[in-house]
Amino acid sequence: MSAPMEIVLSADSGGQLWNCAVLELHSGTNLLAYRGGNTSSRSLTVLNGEYILGAQLGKNFINVWEIQRKDQLQQKIVCPGIVTCLTASPNGLYLVAGIAEAIYLWEVSSGNLLAILSRHYQDLTCLRFTDDSSHFISGGKDNLALVWSLASVVQLDPSHTPEPRHVLSRHSLPITDIHCGLMGPQARVATASLDQTVKLWELSSGEMLLSVLFDVGIMSVTLDPCEYYLFCGGSDGGIFQVSLCSQSLSRDKTFQSDNEGNQVFKGHRNLVTCLSVSMDGTLLLSGSHDETIRLWDIQSKQSIRSINHKGPVTNALIIPAPANMFLPDSRPGIPLPRFSRHLNPSEHGEGVETGGVCLRLAPHTQAQRETYLEKADKLYSIMSAVTDKSVFGDGENTKVRVSELEEEVRTLKKVNKDLYDFSTQLLTKPI
């Protein structure tokens, strides 16, 4: 059996030739193009291997294309506001969008809006799912990254208000990018920020494992599949490679180029907006506001190929080619329904789709048995739990310590908000 074909999916803000294009990874050949509008940053995604979705730049709708059709009028999903980031769950069941400071989560099969999460204080910038679709991570201009359990979010009990599993609050400026590694709830998550740092987190505990300080703001971040290296795209056009296997690695470090794997890729002339690594870990793809995407050989740090675009590159990612991408006669297994803009569409006159079956997993049954979602949430809680009592002591001491830490977090959040308000007043004060 041959290895899966890898492709490059890219988009720019110009939209002159196409909205997004599919390129062959090794040759750079243009295989497919999808026309109509242009796509904003962090909002190009593939849904269930059958559709390509991209949020229209500065508009309140999402463009949709059937993945295998070249010439087509794209569908549109109208949203309650301008979409700043977008992602689909790897299992193809859910679609998540950032609209202003709120997270909107839809069920793809029915188009129902299942949840609106309002825990960020400013606009969202990026959303990422874990590889098993069990969790997703949101980042925003409020300097926070939040870890959400999908099973907890989609519970249908109206009295249940979803809360993030972890609040990652160590950044001091807006989050610019998030990358989630492999292993589901046991994954490691990298966050990049304008505060010139990239931080690596343990998803299960929410603990920060590593913080790397750079000389410039970091606009994009990714890991190689084996998680040996961290790649960070800077606002000056440089791409920094950080070795995660260095013997001298400490929790807080300042980036310096050396012989232990910490190197710089030089070639872009403007900020690097997106990064992606091939499945075998040998090639690095980068997109930049200098209107080019570049393919790099990671071993030699040399640029293999540069492909020009007609505007600043907003999205560029390496993915395995979906099975039916190059079969023009194939069609998606299930057409996309109309997506609701409200939690209760019937109450707002949107109507309910007919001709399908809507399966609702109720939170309570006659026998008071646990639902699938409750069991899944409990399972992931167990998988994410830290059980080492020698570190955290017994249960009573742990509760006291948690209360102390929560109080400290509340104090720090208030200090951070006061500083932000003061800075805003200072910067906007007339001269």
Summary of the structure (lengths in Angstrom):
residues: 431
radius of gyration: 22.0
end to end distance: 68.9
largest distance: 68.9
contacts: 1378
relative contact order: 0.13
helix: 14%
strand: 38%
